[in-house]
Amino acid sequence: MTSLIENISVDCADPYRLCQFWSQVLDLPLHPDNEEYDDEVGIPFPDGGELLFLKVPEPKATKNRLHLCLRPEQPRDLEVQRLLGLGATMVADRRNPDGTGWAVLGDPEGNEFCVLRSAAEREGDSETDANADA
């Protein structure tokens, strides 16, 4: 027997604001029952489950122990620019001159996530080392 992930939860100070940011990142709508002052808001995934944002009293104190890695549909560098325009911040730029690598960004509350190369960029690369673009 196995288990399935039903939800991914993110502790935060302002669930609705953070949910709006991630809704734009993922191009998925907020749950229709979400209200601006709810302590729990979410983005339903098309195939089930939900990305949940839960209000907690304490601020983020250290590096995430879990983060999302995004594979954009458009080229990585264009996606990084789009996300920075939505309010993300650059935490660590791990992009390499040869086009491999990734960017570590922070969402508006400092939760880190990575932007990898698009599938098209990976296919166009003759690099076979899986570590070139985790």
N, CA, C and O atoms as CSV, one atom per row, in Angstrom:
chain,resi,resn,atom,element,x,y,z
A,1,MET,N,N,0.827,-1.167,0.000
A,1,MET,CA,C,0.000,0.000,0.000
A,1,MET,C,C,0.885,1.248,0.000
A,1,MET,O,O,2.010,1.224,0.498
A,2,THR,N,N,0.369,2.319,-0.555
A,2,THR,CA,C,1.104,3.570,-0.602
A,2,THR,C,C,0.241,4.706,-0.067
A,2,THR,O,O,-0.960,4.547,0.154
A,3,SER,N,N,0.868,5.834,0.131
A,3,SER,CA,C,0.156,7.050,0.525
A,3,SER,C,C,0.262,8.056,-0.604
A,3,SER,O,O,1.233,8.051,-1.360
A,4,LEU,N,N,-0.723,8.905,-0.718
A,4,LEU,CA,C,-0.737,9.974,-1.703
A,4,LEU,C,C,-0.688,11.310,-0.983
A,4,LEU,O,O,-1.260,11.453,0.098
A,5,ILE,N,N,-0.023,12.275,-1.560
A,5,ILE,CA,C,-0.010,13.612,-0.988
A,5,ILE,C,C,-1.328,14.281,-1.347
A,5,ILE,O,O,-1.655,14.444,-2.523
A,6,GLU,N,N,-2.071,14.662,-0.338
A,6,GLU,CA,C,-3.357,15.327,-0.543
A,6,GLU,C,C,-3.174,16.841,-0.619
A,6,GLU,O,O,-3.766,17.500,-1.474
A,7,ASN,N,N,-2.356,17.386,0.272
A,7,ASN,CA,C,-2.135,18.826,0.317
A,7,ASN,C,C,-0.668,19.103,0.602
A,7,ASN,O,O,0.028,18.294,1.215
A,8,ILE,N,N,-0.221,20.247,0.149
A,8,ILE,CA,C,1.069,20.797,0.547
A,8,ILE,C,C,0.729,22.080,1.286
A,8,ILE,O,O,0.059,22.955,0.738
A,9,SER,N,N,1.184,22.198,2.524
A,9,SER,CA,C,0.822,23.337,3.359
A,9,SER,C,C,2.028,24.241,3.593
A,9,SER,O,O,3.152,23.777,3.783
A,10,VAL,N,N,1.759,25.543,3.574
A,10,VAL,CA,C,2.788,26.554,3.806
A,10,VAL,C,C,2.337,27.419,4.972
A,10,VAL,O,O,1.276,28.041,4.908
A,11,ASP,N,N,3.125,27.464,6.031
A,11,ASP,CA,C,2.846,28.367,7.144
A,11,ASP,C,C,3.199,29.784,6.708
A,11,ASP,O,O,4.205,29.996,6.031
A,12,CYS,N,N,2.370,30.758,7.098
A,12,CYS,CA,C,2.628,32.136,6.672
A,12,CYS,C,C,1.871,33.124,7.557
A,12,CYS,O,O,1.008,32.746,8.350
A,13,ALA,N,N,2.218,34.392,7.398
A,13,ALA,CA,C,1.577,35.456,8.163
A,13,ALA,C,C,0.297,35.946,7.493
A,13,ALA,O,O,-0.664,36.303,8.175
A,14,ASP,N,N,0.280,35.964,6.149
A,14,ASP,CA,C,-0.861,36.497,5.398
A,14,ASP,C,C,-1.261,35.489,4.316
A,14,ASP,O,O,-0.843,35.607,3.165
A,15,PRO,N,N,-2.075,34.496,4.697
A,15,PRO,CA,C,-2.411,33.424,3.760
A,15,PRO,C,C,-3.019,33.902,2.442
A,15,PRO,O,O,-2.654,33.401,1.379
A,16,TYR,N,N,-3.921,34.844,2.496
A,16,TYR,CA,C,-4.600,35.270,1.275
A,16,TYR,C,C,-3.623,35.937,0.301
A,16,TYR,O,O,-3.627,35.645,-0.895
A,17,ARG,N,N,-2.793,36.830,0.825
A,17,ARG,CA,C,-1.803,37.515,-0.019
A,17,ARG,C,C,-0.832,36.515,-0.645
A,17,ARG,O,O,-0.536,36.601,-1.837
A,18,LEU,N,N,-0.336,35.566,0.153
A,18,LEU,CA,C,0.612,34.585,-0.360
A,18,LEU,C,C,-0.072,33.651,-1.357
A,18,LEU,O,O,0.537,33.249,-2.348
A,19,CYS,N,N,-1.314,33.309,-1.103
A,19,CYS,CA,C,-2.075,32.467,-2.019
A,19,CYS,C,C,-2.265,33.174,-3.364
A,19,CYS,O,O,-2.177,32.541,-4.417
A,20,GLN,N,N,-2.523,34.476,-3.330
A,20,GLN,CA,C,-2.658,35.235,-4.576
A,20,GLN,C,C,-1.360,35.203,-5.378
A,20,GLN,O,O,-1.388,35.028,-6.596
A,21,PHE,N,N,-0.227,35.369,-4.704
A,21,PHE,CA,C,1.073,35.304,-5.382
A,21,PHE,C,C,1.238,33.953,-6.071
A,21,PHE,O,O,1.535,33.894,-7.264
A,22,TRP,N,N,1.044,32.868,-5.320
A,22,TRP,CA,C,1.233,31.532,-5.892
A,22,TRP,C,C,0.188,31.204,-6.954
A,22,TRP,O,O,0.468,30.435,-7.874
A,23,SER,N,N,-0.987,31.762,-6.847
A,23,SER,CA,C,-1.998,31.593,-7.889
A,23,SER,C,C,-1.475,32.146,-9.216
A,23,SER,O,O,-1.672,31.538,-10.268
A,24,GLN,N,N,-0.812,33.296,-9.160
A,24,GLN,CA,C,-0.237,33.883,-10.373
A,24,GLN,C,C,0.966,33.079,-10.860
A,24,GLN,O,O,1.141,32.895,-12.065
A,25,VAL,N,N,1.788,32.603,-9.939
A,25,VAL,CA,C,2.952,31.796,-10.314
A,25,VAL,C,C,2.512,30.562,-11.079
A,25,VAL,O,O,3.064,30.242,-12.132
A,26,LEU,N,N,1.514,29.870,-10.546
A,26,LEU,CA,C,1.072,28.589,-11.100
A,26,LEU,C,C,-0.027,28.726,-12.147
A,26,LEU,O,O,-0.391,27.742,-12.791
A,27,ASP,N,N,-0.555,29.927,-12.322
A,27,ASP,CA,C,-1.679,30.175,-13.232
A,27,ASP,C,C,-2.851,29.250,-12.914
A,27,ASP,O,O,-3.457,28.644,-13.798
A,28,LEU,N,N,-3.147,29.167,-11.605
A,28,LEU,CA,C,-4.275,28.382,-11.114
A,28,LEU,C,C,-5.119,29.287,-10.222
A,28,LEU,O,O,-4.568,30.098,-9.478
A,29,PRO,N,N,-6.436,29.166,-10.283
A,29,PRO,CA,C,-7.292,30.033,-9.464
A,29,PRO,C,C,-7.300,29.625,-7.995
A,29,PRO,O,O,-7.085,28.462,-7.651
A,30,LEU,N,N,-7.552,30.615,-7.140
A,30,LEU,CA,C,-7.768,30.356,-5.722
A,30,LEU,C,C,-9.052,29.550,-5.575
A,30,LEU,O,O,-9.934,29.604,-6.432
A,31,HIS,N,N,-9.145,28.806,-4.485
A,31,HIS,CA,C,-10.378,28.086,-4.182
A,31,HIS,C,C,-11.511,29.106,-4.117
A,31,HIS,O,O,-11.333,30.167,-3.519
A,32,PRO,N,N,-12.671,28.821,-4.711
A,32,PRO,CA,C,-13.756,29.805,-4.750
A,32,PRO,C,C,-14.289,30.216,-3.381
A,32,PRO,O,O,-14.907,31.275,-3.265
A,33,ASP,N,N,-14.069,29.417,-2.351
A,33,ASP,CA,C,-14.552,29.752,-1.010
A,33,ASP,C,C,-13.563,30.606,-0.211
A,33,ASP,O,O,-13.869,31.019,0.908
A,34,ASN,N,N,-12.370,30.876,-0.780
A,34,ASN,CA,C,-11.375,31.664,-0.057
A,34,ASN,C,C,-11.882,33.077,0.192
A,34,ASN,O,O,-12.491,33.696,-0.681
A,35,GLU,N,N,-11.626,33.572,1.383
A,35,GLU,CA,C,-11.941,34.957,1.754
A,35,GLU,C,C,-10.657,35.628,2.209
A,35,GLU,O,O,-9.746,34.966,2.706
A,36,GLU,N,N,-10.587,36.932,2.041
A,36,GLU,CA,C,-9.360,37.679,2.319
A,36,GLU,C,C,-8.837,37.486,3.743
A,36,GLU,O,O,-7.623,37.495,3.948
A,37,TYR,N,N,-9.708,37.313,4.723
A,37,TYR,CA,C,-9.252,37.220,6.110
A,37,TYR,C,C,-9.304,35.801,6.673
A,37,TYR,O,O,-9.232,35.620,7.888
A,38,ASP,N,N,-9.427,34.801,5.814
A,38,ASP,CA,C,-9.416,33.414,6.270
A,38,ASP,C,C,-8.025,33.041,6.790
A,38,ASP,O,O,-7.012,33.539,6.298
A,39,ASP,N,N,-7.993,32.169,7.779
A,39,ASP,CA,C,-6.721,31.679,8.308
A,39,ASP,C,C,-6.156,30.531,7.482
A,39,ASP,O,O,-5.004,30.141,7.669
A,40,GLU,N,N,-6.949,29.995,6.581
A,40,GLU,CA,C,-6.517,28.906,5.692
A,40,GLU,C,C,-7.127,29.163,4.314
A,40,GLU,O,O,-8.348,29.227,4.170
A,41,VAL,N,N,-6.278,29.308,3.318
A,41,VAL,CA,C,-6.739,29.487,1.944
A,41,VAL,C,C,-5.933,28.567,1.040
A,41,VAL,O,O,-4.839,28.136,1.404
A,42,GLY,N,N,-6.467,28.269,-0.125
A,42,GLY,CA,C,-5.772,27.311,-0.963
A,42,GLY,C,C,-5.993,27.479,-2.449
A,42,GLY,O,O,-6.864,28.217,-2.909
A,43,ILE,N,N,-5.163,26.759,-3.171
A,43,ILE,CA,C,-5.224,26.673,-4.628
A,43,ILE,C,C,-5.426,25.197,-4.964
A,43,ILE,O,O,-4.508,24.398,-4.779
A,44,PRO,N,N,-6.597,24.823,-5.448
A,44,PRO,CA,C,-6.815,23.416,-5.806
A,44,PRO,C,C,-5.978,23.032,-7.030
A,44,PRO,O,O,-5.863,23.800,-7.985
A,45,PHE,N,N,-5.403,21.845,-6.982
A,45,PHE,CA,C,-4.693,21.309,-8.143
A,45,PHE,C,C,-5.709,20.656,-9.077
A,45,PHE,O,O,-6.689,20.080,-8.605
A,46,PRO,N,N,-5.499,20.733,-10.385
A,46,PRO,CA,C,-6.467,20.167,-11.341
A,46,PRO,C,C,-6.750,18.679,-11.133
A,46,PRO,O,O,-7.867,18.222,-11.378
A,47,ASP,N,N,-5.741,17.917,-10.681
A,47,ASP,CA,C,-5.919,16.476,-10.514
A,47,ASP,C,C,-6.206,16.072,-9.072
A,47,ASP,O,O,-6.103,14.895,-8.725
A,48,GLY,N,N,-6.565,17.038,-8.233
A,48,GLY,CA,C,-6.854,16.750,-6.839
A,48,GLY,C,C,-5.781,17.295,-5.916
A,48,GLY,O,O,-4.660,17.575,-6.339
A,49,GLY,N,N,-6.131,17.436,-4.678
A,49,GLY,CA,C,-5.210,18.000,-3.709
A,49,GLY,C,C,-5.215,19.518,-3.785
A,49,GLY,O,O,-5.931,20.112,-4.591
A,50,GLU,N,N,-4.414,20.127,-2.944
A,50,GLU,CA,C,-4.459,21.575,-2.852
A,50,GLU,C,C,-3.146,22.097,-2.275
A,50,GLU,O,O,-2.519,21.443,-1.441
A,51,LEU,N,N,-2.740,23.271,-2.724
A,51,LEU,CA,C,-1.643,24.001,-2.107
A,51,LEU,C,C,-2.281,24.934,-1.090
A,51,LEU,O,O,-2.985,25.873,-1.461
A,52,LEU,N,N,-2.034,24.676,0.205
A,52,LEU,CA,C,-2.692,25.408,1.280
A,52,LEU,C,C,-1.736,26.400,1.937
A,52,LEU,O,O,-0.538,26.145,2.060
A,53,PHE,N,N,-2.288,27.527,2.351
A,53,PHE,CA,C,-1.547,28.549,3.066
A,53,PHE,C,C,-2.234,28.748,4.407
A,53,PHE,O,O,-3.411,29.106,4.465
A,54,LEU,N,N,-1.488,28.512,5.491
A,54,LEU,CA,C,-2.042,28.488,6.838
A,54,LEU,C,C,-1.446,29.610,7.674
A,54,LEU,O,O,-0.225,29.761,7.735
A,55,LYS,N,N,-2.285,30.384,8.308
A,55,LYS,CA,C,-1.820,31.482,9.146
A,55,LYS,C,C,-1.209,30.928,10.435
A,55,LYS,O,O,-1.805,30.098,11.122
A,56,VAL,N,N,-0.005,31.411,10.739
A,56,VAL,CA,C,0.664,31.062,11.989
A,56,VAL,C,C,1.172,32.355,12.628
A,56,VAL,O,O,1.445,33.324,11.921
A,57,PRO,N,N,1.302,32.381,13.948
A,57,PRO,CA,C,1.712,33.618,14.611
A,57,PRO,C,C,3.205,33.933,14.497
A,57,PRO,O,O,3.588,35.103,14.508
A,58,GLU,N,N,4.036,32.924,14.388
A,58,GLU,CA,C,5.478,33.159,14.377
A,58,GLU,C,C,5.986,33.427,12.959
A,58,GLU,O,O,5.469,32.855,12.000
A,59,PRO,N,N,6.997,34.296,12.819
A,59,PRO,CA,C,7.566,34.577,11.489
A,59,PRO,C,C,8.499,33.459,11.037
A,59,PRO,O,O,8.961,32.656,11.848
A,60,LYS,N,N,8.767,33.417,9.750
A,60,LYS,CA,C,9.754,32.483,9.216
A,60,LYS,C,C,11.110,32.843,9.816
A,60,LYS,O,O,11.507,34.008,9.799
A,61,ALA,N,N,11.820,31.851,10.346
A,61,ALA,CA,C,13.062,32.136,11.056
A,61,ALA,C,C,14.310,31.636,10.335
A,61,ALA,O,O,15.371,32.249,10.454
A,62,THR,N,N,14.206,30.544,9.596
A,62,THR,CA,C,15.392,29.972,8.959
A,62,THR,C,C,15.041,29.470,7.568
A,62,THR,O,O,13.918,29.640,7.093
A,63,LYS,N,N,16.016,28.853,6.931
A,63,LYS,CA,C,15.834,28.279,5.600
A,63,LYS,C,C,14.735,27.214,5.634
A,63,LYS,O,O,14.586,26.482,6.612
A,64,ASN,N,N,13.969,27.149,4.537
A,64,ASN,CA,C,12.928,26.120,4.416
A,64,ASN,C,C,13.536,24.723,4.548
A,64,ASN,O,O,14.670,24.492,4.128
A,65,ARG,N,N,12.794,23.818,5.118
A,65,ARG,CA,C,13.188,22.413,5.128
A,65,ARG,C,C,12.578,21.686,3.942
A,65,ARG,O,O,12.956,20.553,3.643
A,66,LEU,N,N,11.646,22.324,3.271
A,66,LEU,CA,C,10.973,21.779,2.096
A,66,LEU,C,C,10.716,22.953,1.165
A,66,LEU,O,O,10.280,24.015,1.610
A,67,HIS,N,N,10.981,22.772,-0.114
A,67,HIS,CA,C,10.636,23.838,-1.056
A,67,HIS,C,C,10.198,23.235,-2.384
A,67,HIS,O,O,10.449,22.064,-2.669
A,68,LEU,N,N,9.545,24.055,-3.181
A,68,LEU,CA,C,9.060,23.621,-4.490
A,68,LEU,C,C,10.106,23.916,-5.542
A,68,LEU,O,O,10.801,24.929,-5.464
A,69,CYS,N,N,10.223,23.043,-6.523
A,69,CYS,CA,C,11.050,23.276,-7.708
A,69,CYS,C,C,10.096,23.377,-8.889
A,69,CYS,O,O,9.320,22.458,-9.152
A,70,LEU,N,N,10.155,24.493,-9.593
A,70,LEU,CA,C,9.250,24.750,-10.704
A,70,LEU,C,C,9.947,24.486,-12.031
A,70,LEU,O,O,11.094,24.888,-12.222
A,71,ARG,N,N,9.265,23.818,-12.941
A,71,ARG,CA,C,9.743,23.621,-14.309
A,71,ARG,C,C,8.844,24.475,-15.189
A,71,ARG,O,O,7.722,24.064,-15.486
A,72,PRO,N,N,9.297,25.651,-15.616
A,72,PRO,CA,C,8.442,26.553,-16.392
A,72,PRO,C,C,8.187,26.042,-17.805
A,72,PRO,O,O,8.953,25.245,-18.347
A,73,GLU,N,N,7.099,26.519,-18.381
A,73,GLU,CA,C,6.794,26.202,-19.775
A,73,GLU,C,C,7.607,27.077,-20.712
A,73,GLU,O,O,7.960,26.648,-21.811
A,74,GLN,N,N,7.907,28.297,-20.291
A,74,GLN,CA,C,8.732,29.199,-21.095
A,74,GLN,C,C,10.187,29.074,-20.637
A,74,GLN,O,O,10.445,28.431,-19.619
A,75,PRO,N,N,11.138,29.664,-21.352
A,75,PRO,CA,C,12.539,29.588,-20.917
A,75,PRO,C,C,12.722,30.079,-19.480
A,75,PRO,O,O,12.079,31.031,-19.037
A,76,ARG,N,N,13.608,29.405,-18.781
A,76,ARG,CA,C,13.848,29.677,-17.357
A,76,ARG,C,C,14.075,31.157,-17.068
A,76,ARG,O,O,13.465,31.704,-16.150
A,77,ASP,N,N,14.941,31.810,-17.836
A,77,ASP,CA,C,15.276,33.197,-17.533
A,77,ASP,C,C,14.075,34.127,-17.699
A,77,ASP,O,O,13.937,35.097,-16.954
A,78,LEU,N,N,13.212,33.840,-18.663
A,78,LEU,CA,C,11.985,34.634,-18.806
A,78,LEU,C,C,11.055,34.410,-17.624
A,78,LEU,O,O,10.416,35.347,-17.144
A,79,GLU,N,N,10.979,33.175,-17.157
A,79,GLU,CA,C,10.129,32.874,-15.999
A,79,GLU,C,C,10.666,33.539,-14.742
A,79,GLU,O,O,9.892,34.052,-13.933
A,80,VAL,N,N,11.974,33.534,-14.570
A,80,VAL,CA,C,12.570,34.201,-13.418
A,80,VAL,C,C,12.189,35.681,-13.433
A,80,VAL,O,O,11.804,36.230,-12.401
A,81,GLN,N,N,12.292,36.322,-14.582
A,81,GLN,CA,C,11.934,37.734,-14.681
A,81,GLN,C,C,10.450,37.951,-14.375
A,81,GLN,O,O,10.089,38.918,-13.704
A,82,ARG,N,N,9.596,37.058,-14.864
A,82,ARG,CA,C,8.154,37.171,-14.595
A,82,ARG,C,C,7.880,37.079,-13.097
A,82,ARG,O,O,7.107,37.867,-12.552
A,83,LEU,N,N,8.517,36.117,-12.437
A,83,LEU,CA,C,8.284,35.901,-11.017
A,83,LEU,C,C,8.832,37.048,-10.177
A,83,LEU,O,O,8.223,37.430,-9.178
A,84,LEU,N,N,9.975,37.599,-10.574
A,84,LEU,CA,C,10.500,38.768,-9.878
A,84,LEU,C,C,9.516,39.931,-10.007
A,84,LEU,O,O,9.336,40.703,-9.064
A,85,GLY,N,N,8.886,40.054,-11.163
A,85,GLY,CA,C,7.885,41.090,-11.378
A,85,GLY,C,C,6.633,40.898,-10.534
A,85,GLY,O,O,5.930,41.863,-10.237
A,86,LEU,N,N,6.348,39.647,-10.145
A,86,LEU,CA,C,5.190,39.361,-9.292
A,86,LEU,C,C,5.478,39.603,-7.816
A,86,LEU,O,O,4.563,39.588,-6.992
A,87,GLY,N,N,6.741,39.826,-7.482
A,87,GLY,CA,C,7.086,40.085,-6.091
A,87,GLY,C,C,8.058,39.105,-5.476
A,87,GLY,O,O,8.370,39.215,-4.291
A,88,ALA,N,N,8.549,38.144,-6.252
A,88,ALA,CA,C,9.573,37.232,-5.741
A,88,ALA,C,C,10.894,37.995,-5.612
A,88,ALA,O,O,11.064,39.060,-6.204
A,89,THR,N,N,11.818,37.444,-4.838
A,89,THR,CA,C,13.159,38.007,-4.717
A,89,THR,C,C,14.182,36.936,-5.083
A,89,THR,O,O,13.933,35.743,-4.910
A,90,MET,N,N,15.332,37.372,-5.590
A,90,MET,CA,C,16.412,36.446,-5.907
A,90,MET,C,C,17.143,36.117,-4.613
A,90,MET,O,O,17.648,37.012,-3.936
A,91,VAL,N,N,17.200,34.840,-4.273
A,91,VAL,CA,C,17.907,34.380,-3.078
A,91,VAL,C,C,19.307,33.924,-3.452
A,91,VAL,O,O,20.282,34.296,-2.800
A,92,ALA,N,N,19.408,33.117,-4.505
A,92,ALA,CA,C,20.699,32.613,-4.972
A,92,ALA,C,C,20.588,32.301,-6.457
A,92,ALA,O,O,19.703,31.560,-6.886
A,93,ASP,N,N,21.485,32.868,-7.224
A,93,ASP,CA,C,21.484,32.631,-8.667
A,93,ASP,C,C,22.462,31.513,-8.977
A,93,ASP,O,O,23.676,31.714,-8.936
A,94,ARG,N,N,21.937,30.340,-9.285
A,94,ARG,CA,C,22.749,29.156,-9.571
A,94,ARG,C,C,22.786,28.865,-11.073
A,94,ARG,O,O,23.121,27.753,-11.482
A,95,ARG,N,N,22.441,29.865,-11.896
A,95,ARG,CA,C,22.489,29.697,-13.345
A,95,ARG,C,C,23.938,29.791,-13.804
A,95,ARG,O,O,24.714,30.600,-13.296
A,96,ASN,N,N,24.283,28.961,-14.762
A,96,ASN,CA,C,25.649,28.882,-15.283
A,96,ASN,C,C,25.743,29.514,-16.663
A,96,ASN,O,O,24.747,29.578,-17.384
A,97,PRO,N,N,26.936,29.984,-17.041
A,97,PRO,CA,C,27.105,30.604,-18.363
A,97,PRO,C,C,26.707,29.695,-19.528
A,97,PRO,O,O,26.325,30.185,-20.591
A,98,ASP,N,N,26.794,28.372,-19.336
A,98,ASP,CA,C,26.425,27.449,-20.423
A,98,ASP,C,C,24.919,27.202,-20.497
A,98,ASP,O,O,24.467,26.402,-21.316
A,99,GLY,N,N,24.133,27.884,-19.646
A,99,GLY,CA,C,22.673,27.736,-19.684
A,99,GLY,C,C,22.121,26.730,-18.700
A,99,GLY,O,O,20.906,26.672,-18.513
A,100,THR,N,N,22.961,25.937,-18.066
A,100,THR,CA,C,22.486,24.981,-17.068
A,100,THR,C,C,22.231,25.712,-15.757
A,100,THR,O,O,22.440,26.922,-15.662
A,101,GLY,N,N,21.788,24.990,-14.770
A,101,GLY,CA,C,21.588,25.556,-13.448
A,101,GLY,C,C,20.159,25.986,-13.188
A,101,GLY,O,O,19.244,25.668,-13.949
A,102,TRP,N,N,19.986,26.717,-12.096
A,102,TRP,CA,C,18.653,27.111,-11.652
A,102,TRP,C,C,18.761,28.407,-10.861
A,102,TRP,O,O,19.860,28.866,-10.547
A,103,ALA,N,N,17.631,28.981,-10.548
A,103,ALA,CA,C,17.580,30.178,-9.707
A,103,ALA,C,C,16.764,29.859,-8.460
A,103,ALA,O,O,15.696,29.253,-8.542
A,104,VAL,N,N,17.274,30.269,-7.314
A,104,VAL,CA,C,16.551,30.126,-6.055
A,104,VAL,C,C,15.904,31.476,-5.761
A,104,VAL,O,O,16.590,32.485,-5.596
A,105,LEU,N,N,14.576,31.478,-5.699
A,105,LEU,CA,C,13.832,32.691,-5.425
A,105,LEU,C,C,13.138,32.581,-4.070
A,105,LEU,O,O,13.019,31.494,-3.505
A,106,GLY,N,N,12.689,33.710,-3.566
A,106,GLY,CA,C,11.892,33.743,-2.356
A,106,GLY,C,C,10.535,34.338,-2.670
A,106,GLY,O,O,10.449,35.318,-3.411
A,107,ASP,N,N,9.470,33.767,-2.122
A,107,ASP,CA,C,8.139,34.349,-2.308
A,107,ASP,C,C,8.012,35.582,-1.406
A,107,ASP,O,O,8.956,35.887,-0.678
A,108,PRO,N,N,6.891,36.295,-1.426
A,108,PRO,CA,C,6.785,37.523,-0.630
A,108,PRO,C,C,7.012,37.355,0.872
A,108,PRO,O,O,7.265,38.345,1.560
A,109,GLU,N,N,6.928,36.134,1.401
A,109,GLU,CA,C,7.210,35.917,2.823
A,109,GLU,C,C,8.555,35.232,3.039
A,109,GLU,O,O,8.864,34.807,4.152
A,110,GLY,N,N,9.358,35.122,1.977
A,110,GLY,CA,C,10.705,34.574,2.113
A,110,GLY,C,C,10.816,33.074,1.969
A,110,GLY,O,O,11.900,32.527,2.170
A,111,ASN,N,N,9.733,32.380,1.628
A,111,ASN,CA,C,9.799,30.934,1.406
A,111,ASN,C,C,10.531,30.685,0.100
A,111,ASN,O,O,10.157,31.224,-0.941
A,112,GLU,N,N,11.571,29.868,0.154
A,112,GLU,CA,C,12.405,29.643,-1.017
A,112,GLU,C,C,11.812,28.603,-1.964
A,112,GLU,O,O,11.169,27.642,-1.543
A,113,PHE,N,N,12.049,28.826,-3.250
A,113,PHE,CA,C,11.666,27.870,-4.286
A,113,PHE,C,C,12.639,28.019,-5.442
A,113,PHE,O,O,13.277,29.061,-5.590
A,114,CYS,N,N,12.754,26.988,-6.256
A,114,CYS,CA,C,13.697,26.994,-7.372
A,114,CYS,C,C,12.960,27.080,-8.705
A,114,CYS,O,O,11.846,26.578,-8.852
A,115,VAL,N,N,13.602,27.721,-9.660
A,115,VAL,CA,C,13.114,27.737,-11.032
A,115,VAL,C,C,14.165,27.013,-11.868
A,115,VAL,O,O,15.297,27.477,-12.005
A,116,LEU,N,N,13.775,25.884,-12.417
A,116,LEU,CA,C,14.652,25.062,-13.244
A,116,LEU,C,C,14.528,25.472,-14.702
A,116,LEU,O,O,13.754,26.368,-15.035
A,117,ARG,N,N,15.279,24.827,-15.558
A,117,ARG,CA,C,15.135,25.063,-16.995
A,117,ARG,C,C,13.848,24.429,-17.493
A,117,ARG,O,O,13.351,23.462,-16.915
A,118,SER,N,N,13.316,24.985,-18.574
A,118,SER,CA,C,12.118,24.411,-19.189
A,118,SER,C,C,12.470,23.063,-19.811
A,118,SER,O,O,13.641,22.744,-20.015
A,119,ALA,N,N,11.445,22.287,-20.105
A,119,ALA,CA,C,11.666,20.996,-20.761
A,119,ALA,C,C,12.357,21.195,-22.106
A,119,ALA,O,O,13.237,20.413,-22.466
A,120,ALA,N,N,11.972,22.224,-22.852
A,120,ALA,CA,C,12.595,22.495,-24.152
A,120,ALA,C,C,14.073,22.820,-23.993
A,120,ALA,O,O,14.892,22.393,-24.807
A,121,GLU,N,N,14.423,23.570,-22.954
A,121,GLU,CA,C,15.833,23.896,-22.724
A,121,GLU,C,C,16.630,22.647,-22.368
A,121,GLU,O,O,17.772,22.486,-22.800
A,122,ARG,N,N,16.029,21.773,-21.587
A,122,ARG,CA,C,16.721,20.524,-21.223
A,122,ARG,C,C,16.892,19.627,-22.437
A,122,ARG,O,O,17.947,19.017,-22.611
A,123,GLU,N,N,15.867,19.540,-23.281
A,123,GLU,CA,C,15.948,18.695,-24.475
A,123,GLU,C,C,17.008,19.203,-25.441
A,123,GLU,O,O,17.665,18.414,-26.120
A,124,GLY,N,N,17.173,20.515,-25.505
A,124,GLY,CA,C,18.149,21.105,-26.419
A,124,GLY,C,C,19.567,21.027,-25.914
A,124,GLY,O,O,20.497,21.395,-26.632
A,125,ASP,N,N,19.757,20.557,-24.695
A,125,ASP,CA,C,21.076,20.475,-24.085
A,125,ASP,C,C,21.615,19.060,-24.251
A,125,ASP,O,O,20.931,18.088,-23.933
A,126,SER,N,N,22.810,18.950,-24.737
A,126,SER,CA,C,23.409,17.621,-24.898
A,126,SER,C,C,23.967,17.099,-23.581
A,126,SER,O,O,24.457,15.971,-23.513
A,127,GLU,N,N,23.893,17.922,-22.527
A,127,GLU,CA,C,24.396,17.529,-21.207
A,127,GLU,C,C,23.567,16.368,-20.664
A,127,GLU,O,O,22.341,16.462,-20.605
A,128,THR,N,N,24.197,15.312,-20.279
A,128,THR,CA,C,23.482,14.159,-19.741
A,128,THR,C,C,23.606,14.069,-18.233
A,128,THR,O,O,22.984,13.206,-17.614
A,129,ASP,N,N,24.398,14.944,-17.629
A,129,ASP,CA,C,24.568,14.919,-16.197
A,129,ASP,C,C,23.307,15.449,-15.525
A,129,ASP,O,O,22.952,16.612,-15.713
A,130,ALA,N,N,22.643,14.632,-14.765
A,130,ALA,CA,C,21.390,15.026,-14.108
A,130,ALA,C,C,21.611,16.159,-13.111
A,130,ALA,O,O,20.663,16.873,-12.785
A,131,ASN,N,N,22.816,16.341,-12.624
A,131,ASN,CA,C,23.091,17.404,-11.661
A,131,ASN,C,C,23.239,18.763,-12.318
A,131,ASN,O,O,23.312,19.772,-11.616
A,132,ALA,N,N,23.286,18.821,-13.632
A,132,ALA,CA,C,23.468,20.094,-14.324
A,132,ALA,C,C,22.272,21.009,-14.115
A,132,ALA,O,O,22.408,22.230,-14.191
A,133,ASP,N,N,21.125,20.447,-13.857
A,133,ASP,CA,C,19.910,21.250,-13.677
A,133,ASP,C,C,18.930,20.454,-12.843
A,133,ASP,O,O,17.860,20.079,-13.324
A,134,ALA,N,N,19.274,20.204,-11.645
A,134,ALA,CA,C,18.433,19.382,-10.762
A,134,ALA,C,C,16.961,19.631,-10.969
A,134,ALA,O,O,16.130,19.014,-10.301
